[in-house]
């Protein structure tokens, strides 16, 4: 039977790159850590690690077990956080992934609300589109995510809460030549800079937008992160599609919205995703409530969420 300390040893060796470094972090001798890994391999009759002069490499079986071991270790940490927070302790870590524009809009306010309730909880915040956050939700390295629904999520795999839809706009820089005579044909001829997965061309919504306008889709598309897209549009003659709330932020300065009746980007729908069988810790659930309340409030007067949030 696998033992918890053996799984901990496997995760540590991969995280720190070598048995020596992992032993140092776990406050063990190299001999003790090596013994744990050897017994894990012998008890299960399979090689998990290939020792090399510059560290270790996982075998195929090792990769599979490592993914499970990470999840086990994360769940152990969450269980400890749960017990401590239930007793009123400000202890533990919350890991959250957010679609980029939420970082620039509602995160600051939600963060202030959260800190009033949990001043010492460690937060780990990362930008993420759906394709990037799903692996973290699966392996337990992300507690929950608030992202734009891209159609890549199956209802059975995650607990999903639909929040609200946000309009999107076509944007170019202030003073762009196309502003003098904006037509669908002229816009299509521009370079399009789109935040999103780097391997994708156009998603179905944008493709349908061009079809409805009766124009061929653009041939020059650059994919990048949200902040890079804003910088490129501001400093070039490229065009982009951005959520409406983003344009009201300081980062939207110098960007101009284009309004064409026959070329309207599809709205995006925000969705909160979390693992289906693992409840959020009190701190994670409260941060989720802070974010969803901030999103729902929009430009309305802001009131901090209740102390006991809905899970």
JOPEPE-V951890 format. One record per helix or strand of 3 or more residues. SS is the DSSP state (A for helix, B for strand). FROM is the first residue (numbers start at 1). TO is the last residue. If there is no record, write none. Layout:
BEGIN
SS:FROM:TO + SS:FROM:TO
END
This chain:
BEGIN
A:4:16 + A:19:26 + A:30:44 + B:49:52 + B:55:58 + A:60:86 + B:93:98 + A:100:104 + A:107:117 + B:122:127 + A:130:139 + B:144:148 + B:158:166 + B:168:173 + A:177:180 + A:184:188 + B:192:195 + A:204:213 + B:221:224 + A:226:234 + B:239:243 + A:244:247 + A:250:252 + B:255:258 + B:268:275 + A:282:297
END
